[in-house]
Amino acid sequence: MAKRLLPTFNRVLVEKILPPSKTTAGIFLPEKSSKLSSGKVVAVGPGLRDKAGNTIPVAVKEGDTVLLPEYGGTQVKLDDKEYHLYRDEDILGTLHD
């Protein structure tokens, strides 16, 4: 099995951040309580090429926390961990503290 996946073109490999299932007070939250789907960028492809052959870089970089669409992406399992592969244009934005 592959140890590391390097995306091609404008693809971005994301590990989804699971929302907490319990509050600090110990109250269990319903599964749909968190509508914000986010993830951490694990790997980024080099980008697309335009007609002139110039590389158009990907908008995010490794380590960014990104906002993901509710549906889409390709699920990938590597070493018992679940990742999702998205196109750069499918990522809705970056999240900052």
C-alpha positions in Angstrom: 0.0 0.0 0.0 1.1 3.5 -0.7 2.7 5.5 2.1 2.0 8.9 0.6 -0.3 10.2 -2.1 0.8 13.1 -4.2 -2.1 14.7 -6.1 -1.8 15.6 -9.7 -2.8 18.8 -11.5 -5.0 21.1 -9.4 -6.1 18.4 -6.9 -5.9 18.8 -3.1 -5.8 16.0 -0.6 -7.8 16.9 2.6 -8.2 15.2 5.9 -11.6 16.1 7.2 -11.9 17.6 10.7 -14.6 15.8 12.7 -16.8 18.0 14.7 -16.9 17.3 18.5 -19.6 14.8 19.5 -19.8 16.0 23.1 -19.6 19.5 24.7 -17.2 20.3 27.5 -20.1 19.8 30.0 -20.6 16.3 28.7 -23.8 16.8 26.6 -23.9 14.7 23.5 -24.5 16.6 20.3 -26.6 15.3 17.4 -24.7 14.3 14.3 -26.1 17.2 12.2 -25.5 19.9 14.8 -22.4 21.2 13.1 -23.1 22.4 9.5 -19.5 23.6 8.9 -17.6 21.0 7.0 -13.8 21.7 7.2 -10.6 19.9 6.8 -6.8 20.2 6.9 -4.9 20.2 3.6 -2.4 17.3 3.6 -1.0 17.5 0.1 -1.4 19.8 -3.0 -0.8 19.1 -6.7 1.4 21.4 -8.8 -1.5 23.1 -10.5 -3.0 23.3 -14.0 -1.3 24.5 -17.2 -2.8 27.2 -19.4 -2.6 27.2 -23.2 0.8 28.9 -23.2 2.2 26.1 -20.9 2.4 28.3 -17.8 1.5 26.7 -14.5 -1.5 28.1 -12.7 -0.7 27.4 -9.0 -3.3 26.0 -6.5 -4.9 28.5 -4.2 -4.2 26.6 -1.0 -1.1 25.1 0.6 -0.3 22.2 2.9 -1.4 22.8 6.5 -4.3 25.2 5.6 -7.7 24.7 7.1 -10.3 24.8 4.4 -14.1 25.0 4.1 -15.4 22.0 2.1 -18.6 21.6 0.1 -21.3 19.3 1.6 -21.0 16.9 -1.2 -18.3 15.9 -3.7 -14.7 14.9 -3.5 -13.2 11.4 -3.9 -12.8 9.3 -0.7 -9.3 7.7 -0.4 -8.1 5.3 2.4 -4.4 5.2 3.2 -3.1 3.2 6.1 -6.5 3.1 7.8 -6.9 6.8 7.6 -9.6 8.4 5.5 -8.8 11.4 3.2 -10.8 13.2 0.5 -9.5 14.4 -2.9 -11.0 17.7 -4.2 -10.3 19.9 -7.1 -8.9 23.4 -6.2 -12.0 25.1 -7.5 -14.3 23.0 -5.4 -12.8 24.2 -2.1 -15.0 27.1 -0.8 -12.4 29.0 1.2 -9.8 29.0 3.9 -10.5 29.2 7.7 -8.5 31.4 10.0 -8.6 31.9 13.8 
